[in-house]
Every structure is written in structure tokens, then in C-alpha cells.
Amino acid sequence: MANHTPDPHGLSHLTASARYHDYRYASNPLAEGSAGEVPLTRFDAELHQRGGSRVLPLDNSAVLGCAGPATSPGLCASFVRVRAGEAVLTDANATSHLFFVMRGSGTSSPAEGADPAPIPWKAGDLFTLPARSRMLHAASEDAALYWVNDEPLLRYLGAEATQRQFTPTLYTREAILEALDGVLRDPSSATANRLSVLLGNRLFPHTMTVTHVIWAMFGLLPVGALQAPHRHQSVALDLVVDARPGCYTMVGQTLDRDGSIKDGIRVDWKPHSAFVTPPGLWHSHHNESGQPAHILPIQDAGLHTFLRTLNILFIRRTKDGGHDVIDRAV
């Protein structure tokens, strides 16, 4: 319910946009339906496996009720297909750009000027670029990249990203896997339900994230694993790096007494496909495939961590068959 009261003092040019809402109905726009919920969406790898070189936005803006393209309210993910010998331009008004190389090899160079220097890449590499990074991605063999940026957030704020908060940074496949292997060698990992590396940047020691806005986690799902449910207020744009049939995620609103997800929706993993995990929903990861799998969740958790609103919670099962909710992975 909204109420607009006419102004009797000739100030209509100042008062025309004013509205007055009953707090009881306006305090939760999602419940009242004025703000669209973030959908649990899937984007298949077939989108980038055929056709010409191009950018394919994973667009949920019609459901979100915002200008697009937007995959979540604050982030836009795209598949970037580049055929061998060709190049694709990426350009967005964003503070942060993240690229993960799903297949192929090539280089990324500034569309004009000499800053930054060309970045060489191959399958499994990840690199980040700051604001004002208008880049040409040239492939030496058929390639596909997963591109995530925060242009929807800037569009909502009515702001232009002009200040570079970090420098271009490359995370090679070898370095990522070496860091993950270090986690696996830690004796405490034998009983851990999360085996992952959170990619960081020396400029953001407080959030420990890959940029000041974006978080990127490279995670292993071992054979036979059941990673207990967790939830957070950031939206996860999940990319399946590699998996065999039998790997999947369960997503739901509530938990059973034993800590499993009640009436969940199953999302099967397919290599180089993506899916959106909405904020606030419980989700668990399962590997019944007989082979290890890897996943790369990209979130706006850097921003949430800075705002102290991430509120990530994990389930820990108890000896009596019940569960506790705790604020850190174990």
C-alpha cells in the first residue's frame, strides 16, 4: 500500500515523487512481490559449444525486474565463445571482471592503448581485470571463457566505474591446483566437509576475496562426498569445471531434523554448464559418480563481506542424529 499526499504549498515539483508506505507491508518487498526473487536457473554448456564467436549473457533480468543483462541483481555472467583465429571484444561498466578459461588457449589484450600488457591464458586459468578494461580476447584454438562482472550493481547505483581498485591478476591452473593440493595435505582436511581454495588478492586482506566485490572459490567434490548444507546471502553463480554423471546439488528452503534438505530441487552437474543458487537457500553437494569433480562458485560475497551481511551458515551433524548450525566450515 502506498499513499501520496498532495502538497498545498506550491512545491509539487519537489513533492511529486514522494510516497509513503505502511511499514508492515513495505519492510519485505520480496514477500509482497514488488521485488522479484532470484531464480534457480541453469545455463547449459551447449550455449557456447557451437555457433560463431560472441558473448552470450546469462540473463535473468526479466524475472528480476531490472535492466539487463543481469544474472543476479549485482552480477552478470556470460559465456564467451571464441573460434580459433578470431577475437571477441568484452566491455562493461564494472569495477571487477573475472574470466575463467573453460577450454582453449589465447591472449587477452586491451582494445586500445598498452595497459595492461597482453595476458596469455589456457584451459583452467582464471584472471581478473579492474574497471575500464575494454579487452580483445583472441583464441589460438577454439576457446570458451566464463565472464562475470558487477555491471548490474553499477547500473542500479547509476554510477560509472572509473577508478581501478586493483591491477590485472592471473591465477594459473597449476597454481590453483597446487593451492588445492596444499589444502588436501593438511591433516585436518581428512574430516572436513569443504575442500576448497578461496582465491584472494593482496590488496583485499580484510575480505580475502579475488576482488573487492567478487569472490571466487575453486572447490573439490571428492568421490562419495556429501557436503552438508550451507547458505549465504550472496548469490552464487556456479560453474561446473568438471564432473561425471552422478554429481549434483540439492537446493531448498528448509531442513529435516537430521540436517538434510527438505523437499529440495536437484541440479545435476554438467561440465562447463552454470547454475544460479539464490540467496538464503540451503544447498548441499553430492558426488555419486565414482570420479572427483570440481566447481567454481562466483559470488558478490566480497561486497557482502565488506558490508558484514554475508551471513554464511553451515550444518554440522551431531551424534544423536540431529544437527547444529554454525558460522564456519568444518
N, C-alpha and C positions, 0 to 999 in steps of 0.2 A: 504494500500500500504506500503510495506516495502522495504528498499533499503540497500544492503550490499555492501560496498566498499572495494575491495581488498587492503591489506596493502603492500606497496612496500619495506618495510624496514626489512623484515625477522621476523616480530613479529606476524605471523599468529597464534601461539599458544595462544597469548593474544587477538587477534582481531577477531578470528573465530566466536565467539558468538555475536559479536556486530551487532546491527540492528539499522536502522534509519527510523523513521515513520513520515509521514506527520501529523502534529498535528490535522488538520481538520478531519481526518479520525480515528485517534487513541485516541482522547480525550474522546470518549464514546464507549468503547468496546461492551457494550450491544447493542447499536444502530447498530453497524457494524456487530454484530453477532459473534464476536470472543470469547465472554463470554456468557455462557448460562444463560438465565433468571431463577429465582427461580420459579418453577411451583406451581400452586394452586392444591395441592394434597390431597387426602383423604385416610385414612387408617382405615378400618372397625374393630370393636370390635371382629368380628368373627375370626380374626387372632389369638387372644390369648384365645379363649374360648374352643378350642379343641386341641388335639394332646399332645405330650409329653412335659416335662419340657425343656425349651430352651429360648434363646434370639432371638427375631425377629426384626432385624434392619429395620427401615422405610427409605428405601434407595432411594434417588433421584440422586445419583452420576452420573449415565449415562446421565441424562438430564443436570446436572450442569457442566459436563465435568471435573470432579475432581476425585481423588482417593476416594474409598468408604470403608466402608459405610458412607454416609453423607445425612442428611435430608435437611440441608441448607448448604451454604458454610462454616459456622462456627460451626454448631452444628449437633449432631447425636442423634435422638430419637429412642428408641426401646421399644417394648413390651417384658416384661419378664414374661413368664408363668412358674409357679412352682406348681407342683401337690403335694397334701398332703403327707407328709413324705419324700419328696425329696428336693434336693437343686440344685441351679444353680449358677455358677461362673460368675461374671462380672469383666472385666479387660480392661482398656483402658488407653492410654497415654493422659491424660486430666488433666487440672488444677481443674476442677469442675465436680462433679457428682451430679445429682438431681434425687431422686426417689419419686414417688407418688404412694401410695398403692391404686389401683383401687378396689381390693377385696381380702378377705382372711386375714390371720394373720401369723406371723412368726418372725424370727430374722435374722439379717444380721451380720455376723462375719468376721473378717479378715481371709483370706485363709491361712495365716501363721503369726506367732507372736501373740502378745496380744494387739496390739494398732491399732484401737480403741477397746474398750470393745464392746461386742455384743449389737446391737441396736434392741430392741423389736418394732414391728410395727403391725398395724391393718388397716383395711379399712379407708381411709380418712386421714391417716397420711402422712407426707412428711418429708424427711430427705436429707441432703446434706453431701457429703464426699469430702475431698480435694484430691490433687494429691497423687499418689502411694497408692490408695485404691483398692486393689485386694480383692474382697469380695465374700463370700458364703452366698446366700440367701436361708434359709431353711423355708419351709412352714409347719405350723401345720394344716392348712386346705387349700384347693385349692385356689391359690393366683395368682394375676396378678399385676405387677408393671409397671409404665411408667418411663423409664430411659432416661435422657437427659444428654449429656456430650459435652465438647468442643474439642474432639479429632480431628475433621476435621480442626479446626483452628491450632492446634499444628502440624498436618501433613503438612499443607500448609506452615507454618513457618519453617519446618524442625527442630523443637525443641522438647526437651524432658521435660516433667513436672517433676521436682524433688523437688521443694520447696513447702511445704504446706502453703498456704496463709490463711487458717482458720482451725478450728477444726470441727469434725463431729457435726452436729446440727440437732436436731429433732423438728419438728413443729407438735404437735399432732392435731388430728381432733378437739378435744374440744377447744384447744387454738385458732385455726384458726377461728372456728365458733364464739367464744366469741369476737375475734377482729372484725369480720364482724358485729356482733350484735352491737358492740360499734359504728361502722360507721352508722348503721341504726338508732340508738337512737339519733344521732346528729341532732338537729332541721334543720340544713342547708341541710340535705340529702333529705328532702321532695321534693325539686325541682331539685335534682342532677340527671344527666343522667348517672353517673357512680357510682355504689355501689360496691366497691371492696376493698380488703386488699392487699397491696403490701408487701410481706414477705421480711424482711430485716435481717441483721446481724450486731451486734455491731461493728465489725471490718471494716465495709464499710459505715461509716456515710455520706460520700460525695455522693456516688451513691445511697444509701438507697436500695440496692438490696440484693438478697439472697446469692450470691457470687460476687466476683469482676468482673465476666464475665456474669453470668446468672441472669436474672430477672424472678420472679415467682409472678403471681397475681391471687388471688382467688376471682372470681367475681360472684355476684348475678345478674341474669336477672329476674326482678320481672314479675308478671303476667301482660300482656298487655304492657310491656315495648317496646319502640323503642329507642335504644341507638343510638344517632345521629352519623353520620360517623366520623371517625378519621383515621389517617395514621401515619406511622413512618418508619424510615429507617432500623430498626432491623427486622429480620424475626421472625414471631410468629409461634411457634409450639403449636397449640391449642388442648387441651384435654377437651372433654366434660365430666364433672364429673357426672351430672345427668340432664335429660331433657325429656320432653314428646313430641310427635309429634306436630309440630307447632312452634318449636323453630328453628331458622335458622340465618345464617349470609349472608349478601349481600356484594359482593366484586366487585369493578370496578375501572376504571382509572379516570373517570370524574364525576362531579356533575351537577344536574339540578339546575335551578335558586333557587329553594326552599331548596337546600342543600341535597336532596336525591340522591342516587347513580344512575347514568345514565347507562342503558344497563348493569346492574350488573349480576353476576353469583351467584346463590343461593346455599348455602351449608347447608343442613339440619343437625341438631344436633342429634346424636345418642349416648347414654351413653357409655362411655369408648371407643369411637372412637376418632380419631385425624385428624386434617387437618392443612395444611400449609397456612398461609396468607403471600403472598410475600411482600417484602419491597416496600414502596412508593405507595401502592394501598389503596384507600379509602375502609373502611369496616364498616358496621353497624350491630347491633344485634337486633333481633326481637323475641318477645315471644307472640305467639298467641295460646298457648297450654292450658291456663287455670290453669297452675301449675308453681310455681317458678322453675328456672333452675340455674345451676352453671357451670362455665367454668374456666379452668386453663390454661392461655396462658404462655408459657415458651419462653423467647427470649434471644438473646445475647445483651440485652439492657444495662447490666452492663458495658460491654466493650464500647458500643456506648456512654453511658453517660460519661464515663471517657474520651473518645476522643472528646466529645462535638459534636457528629454527629447524635444523636438520632432524633432530629427534629420532635418531636411528635406534631401533629396539630389536633385540634378538630373543629367541626362545631357547631356554635351557631345560632339558627334561630332567625330572627328579626321580629318585629311586623308587618312589611309590607309584610311578606311572603317570604322574601329573607333570606340570611344567611351571617354570618361573619366567618372568620377563625381565631381561637385564639390558644395560645400556652399552655393552661392548661385546664383540665377538669372542668366543672361547673355543 
